[in-house]
Amino acid sequence: MKKRLLSTLLALCMLLSLLPGTAWAEEVPAPNDGAAHDEVIPLADTLTYENLSYTIADSGIVIIDCDESATSVIIPEQIDGIPVTIIGDQAFWNCVKLTSITIPSSVVSIGDKAFENCVGLISISISDGVTTIGDEVFYNCRNLTNISIPNSVTSIGRYAFFNCESLTDITLPDQMTSIENDTFYDCTGLANITIPRSVTHIGNSAFLGCTSLKNITIPDSVSSIGDKAFNRCSGLTDITSEKKARNNAVSMVK
């Protein structure tokens, strides 16, 4: 795993400290003189569970890595009685053999680039409980066809579905207030999307290059649409809206 490199480096450092003539700085307690001193923070222990690596934080377990040979992963709600609460940044990055993953309701956050370049990923099940999905989470997951986003999600980051060309339809959760810049950039297979009435803003290039998108309904809650939001949506023929935002959207198709 990627994190094994850190353990190897630490072992080499310990070996060097035992060699004759090797100078090694010891940690000296800071004097109690009332002045501010940098706190010495120990490295978090990296633990393993089946094909996952994780650390323990205040809020629970953080998944930080996965064996790149894994093909199907079911993340448990608990490990040794401690809840799994976070999927860390780049935790499954470049796990190209991964085809499916199940995320339990104990998880509240999926970090940036968590599944970036998982080109073999076909389906992902996200249980109700996740509130934030970071930037570039499914970046270049070009075989992703099946994903259900629970209503607990309040925000999805930039480029979250960039180049997910096999994704054909998606329903956004009712608590989202904004579709961020570039979220569905180059989702060339996206034909259907449901935008909830909670959304007030559609960001720059949010649907740029969604060439299979034929019609879209913009709810009256949307008050602003960013530049090039629907640029290069060559198949888009019908935009329905109850507000003047429609005119802005139409002008951004070409």
C-alpha positions as CSV (number, residue, x, y, z in Angstrom):
1,M,0.0,0.0,0.0
2,K,1.0,3.6,-0.5
3,K,1.3,4.2,3.2
4,R,3.9,1.4,3.7
5,L,6.5,3.9,2.4
6,L,6.1,6.0,5.6
7,S,6.7,2.9,7.8
8,T,9.8,2.0,5.9
9,L,11.3,5.5,6.3
10,L,10.6,5.5,10.0
11,A,12.3,2.1,10.3
12,L,15.4,3.4,8.5
13,C,15.5,6.4,10.8
14,M,15.5,4.2,13.9
15,L,18.3,2.1,12.4
16,L,20.5,5.1,11.7
17,S,20.0,6.2,15.3
18,L,21.7,3.0,16.5
19,L,24.8,3.4,14.4
20,P,28.0,4.5,16.1
21,G,28.8,8.2,15.8
22,T,25.3,9.0,14.5
23,A,24.0,12.2,16.1
24,W,20.4,11.9,17.0
25,A,18.3,14.7,18.5
26,E,16.3,13.7,21.6
27,E,13.1,15.3,22.4
28,V,13.6,17.8,25.3
29,P,10.7,18.9,27.4
30,A,10.0,22.6,26.9
31,P,11.0,24.8,29.8
32,N,8.2,26.1,31.9
33,D,8.9,29.7,31.3
34,G,5.5,30.8,30.2
35,A,6.6,31.3,26.6
36,A,4.8,29.6,23.7
37,H,6.5,26.5,22.2
38,D,5.6,24.2,19.3
39,E,3.7,21.2,20.5
40,V,5.2,17.8,19.6
41,I,2.4,15.9,17.9
42,P,3.0,12.2,17.5
43,L,2.3,10.4,14.2
44,A,-1.1,8.7,14.2
45,D,-0.8,4.9,14.1
46,T,-1.8,3.3,10.8
47,L,-3.9,0.2,11.3
48,T,-5.4,-2.3,8.9
49,Y,-8.7,-4.0,8.5
50,E,-8.9,-6.5,5.6
51,N,-7.9,-4.5,2.5
52,L,-8.2,-1.1,4.2
53,S,-5.8,1.1,6.1
54,Y,-7.1,3.6,8.7
55,T,-6.2,5.9,11.6
56,I,-8.2,6.8,14.6
57,A,-9.2,10.4,15.1
58,D,-11.3,12.2,17.7
59,S,-14.5,11.6,15.7
60,G,-13.8,8.0,14.9
61,I,-12.0,6.0,12.2
62,V,-10.6,7.7,9.1
63,I,-10.1,5.4,6.1
64,I,-6.8,6.5,4.5
65,D,-5.8,3.8,2.0
66,C,-6.9,0.7,0.2
67,D,-5.0,-2.3,-1.3
68,E,-4.8,-1.4,-4.9
69,S,-5.6,-5.1,-5.8
70,A,-9.1,-4.8,-4.2
71,T,-12.0,-5.3,-6.6
72,S,-15.0,-4.9,-4.3
73,V,-15.0,-3.2,-0.9
74,I,-17.7,-3.0,1.8
75,I,-16.7,-0.5,4.4
76,P,-17.9,-1.5,7.9
77,E,-19.9,0.8,10.2
78,Q,-17.5,0.0,13.0
79,I,-14.0,-1.5,13.5
80,D,-13.4,-2.9,17.0
81,G,-16.4,-0.9,18.3
82,I,-15.2,2.4,16.8
83,P,-17.4,4.0,14.2
84,V,-16.0,4.6,10.7
85,T,-16.8,8.3,10.1
86,I,-14.5,9.6,7.3
87,I,-13.2,8.5,4.0
88,G,-10.0,10.5,3.8
89,D,-8.5,12.5,0.9
90,Q,-7.2,10.2,-1.9
91,A,-8.1,7.1,0.2
92,F,-8.9,5.0,-2.9
93,W,-6.9,7.0,-5.4
94,N,-5.9,5.0,-8.5
95,C,-7.4,1.8,-7.3
96,V,-8.0,0.8,-10.9
97,K,-9.3,-2.7,-10.2
98,L,-12.0,-1.5,-7.8
99,T,-15.5,-2.2,-9.4
100,S,-17.9,-1.6,-6.5
101,I,-17.9,0.0,-3.0
102,T,-20.5,0.3,-0.2
103,I,-20.3,3.2,2.2
104,P,-22.1,2.8,5.5
105,S,-24.4,5.3,7.3
106,S,-21.7,6.0,9.9
107,V,-19.6,7.9,7.4
108,V,-20.3,11.7,7.3
109,S,-17.7,12.9,4.9
110,I,-15.9,11.8,1.8
111,G,-12.6,13.6,1.2
112,D,-11.1,15.3,-1.8
113,K,-10.1,12.9,-4.6
114,A,-11.2,9.9,-2.6
115,F,-11.9,7.8,-5.7
116,E,-10.0,9.8,-8.3
117,N,-8.9,7.7,-11.3
118,C,-10.8,4.5,-10.1
119,V,-11.4,3.8,-13.8
120,G,-12.9,0.3,-13.1
121,L,-15.5,1.6,-10.6
122,I,-19.0,0.8,-11.9
123,S,-21.3,1.2,-8.9
124,I,-21.1,2.9,-5.5
125,S,-23.7,2.8,-2.7
126,I,-23.7,5.7,-0.3
127,S,-25.9,5.3,2.7
128,D,-27.8,8.1,4.3
129,G,-25.5,9.9,6.7
130,V,-22.9,11.4,4.4
131,T,-23.2,15.2,4.4
132,T,-20.2,16.4,2.3
133,I,-18.6,15.0,-0.8
134,G,-15.3,16.8,-1.6
135,D,-13.6,18.1,-4.7
136,E,-12.7,15.7,-7.5
137,V,-14.1,12.7,-5.6
138,F,-15.1,10.7,-8.7
139,Y,-12.7,12.4,-11.1
140,N,-12.1,10.3,-14.2
141,C,-14.2,7.4,-12.9
142,R,-15.2,6.9,-16.5
143,N,-17.0,3.6,-16.1
144,L,-19.2,4.7,-13.2
145,T,-22.8,4.0,-14.2
146,N,-24.7,3.6,-10.9
147,I,-24.6,6.0,-8.0
148,S,-27.3,7.1,-5.5
149,I,-26.7,10.2,-3.5
150,P,-28.6,10.3,-0.3
151,N,-30.6,13.3,0.9
152,S,-28.3,13.8,3.8
153,V,-25.7,15.3,1.4
154,T,-25.6,19.1,1.5
155,S,-22.6,19.8,-0.7
156,I,-20.7,18.2,-3.6
157,G,-17.3,19.7,-4.6
158,R,-15.8,21.0,-7.8
159,Y,-15.0,18.5,-10.6
160,A,-16.7,15.8,-8.4
161,F,-17.9,13.9,-11.5
162,F,-15.4,15.1,-14.1
163,N,-15.3,12.8,-17.1
164,C,-17.7,10.3,-15.6
165,E,-18.7,9.6,-19.2
166,S,-20.8,6.4,-18.4
167,L,-23.0,8.1,-15.9
168,T,-26.4,8.5,-17.6
169,D,-28.7,9.9,-14.9
170,I,-28.5,11.3,-11.4
171,T,-30.8,12.8,-8.8
172,L,-29.3,15.5,-6.5
173,P,-30.3,15.5,-2.8
174,D,-33.0,17.9,-1.5
175,Q,-30.6,19.7,0.9
176,M,-28.1,20.9,-1.7
177,T,-28.1,24.7,-2.2
178,S,-25.4,25.0,-4.9
179,I,-24.1,23.0,-7.8
180,E,-20.4,24.0,-7.7
181,N,-18.2,25.0,-10.6
182,D,-17.3,22.1,-13.0
183,T,-19.2,19.5,-11.0
184,F,-20.4,17.5,-14.1
185,Y,-17.7,18.7,-16.5
186,D,-17.5,16.4,-19.5
187,C,-20.1,13.9,-18.3
188,T,-20.8,13.1,-21.9
189,G,-23.2,10.3,-21.2
190,L,-25.4,12.3,-18.7
191,A,-28.9,12.4,-20.2
192,N,-31.1,13.0,-17.2
193,I,-30.6,15.0,-14.0
194,T,-33.0,16.2,-11.4
195,I,-32.1,19.5,-9.7
196,P,-34.0,20.0,-6.4
197,R,-35.8,23.2,-5.4
198,S,-33.3,23.8,-2.7
199,V,-30.6,24.8,-5.2
200,T,-30.1,28.6,-5.6
201,H,-26.9,28.7,-7.7
202,I,-25.4,26.7,-10.6
203,G,-21.7,27.3,-10.9
204,N,-19.4,28.1,-13.8
205,S,-19.0,25.2,-16.3
206,A,-21.2,23.0,-14.1
207,F,-22.5,21.0,-17.0
208,L,-19.9,21.9,-19.7
209,G,-19.6,19.2,-22.3
210,C,-22.6,17.2,-21.2
211,T,-23.4,16.4,-24.8
212,S,-26.1,13.8,-24.1
213,L,-28.2,16.1,-22.0
214,K,-31.4,16.8,-24.0
215,N,-33.6,18.6,-21.5
216,I,-33.3,20.1,-18.1
217,T,-35.6,21.7,-15.6
218,I,-34.2,24.6,-13.6
219,P,-36.4,25.2,-10.4
220,D,-37.6,28.6,-9.6
221,S,-35.3,28.6,-6.5
222,V,-32.2,29.1,-8.8
223,S,-31.3,32.8,-8.9
224,S,-27.9,32.7,-10.6
225,I,-26.2,30.6,-13.2
226,G,-22.4,30.8,-13.8
227,D,-20.5,31.3,-17.0
228,K,-20.5,28.5,-19.5
229,A,-22.7,26.4,-17.2
230,F,-24.2,24.6,-20.2
231,N,-21.4,25.3,-22.7
232,R,-20.9,22.5,-25.4
233,C,-24.2,20.8,-24.4
234,S,-24.8,20.2,-28.1
235,G,-27.8,17.9,-27.5
236,L,-29.7,20.3,-25.2
237,T,-32.9,21.4,-26.8
238,D,-35.3,22.2,-24.0
239,I,-34.6,24.2,-20.8
240,T,-37.6,24.7,-18.5
241,S,-37.6,27.3,-15.8
242,E,-40.0,29.5,-14.0
243,K,-37.5,32.3,-13.6
244,K,-35.4,34.6,-15.8
245,A,-32.5,32.4,-15.1
246,R,-33.6,30.4,-18.1
247,N,-32.5,33.1,-20.5
248,N,-29.1,33.1,-18.9
249,A,-28.9,29.3,-19.2
250,V,-29.9,29.3,-22.9
251,S,-27.2,31.8,-23.7
252,M,-24.5,29.4,-22.3
253,V,-25.3,26.4,-24.4
254,K,-23.2,27.3,-27.3
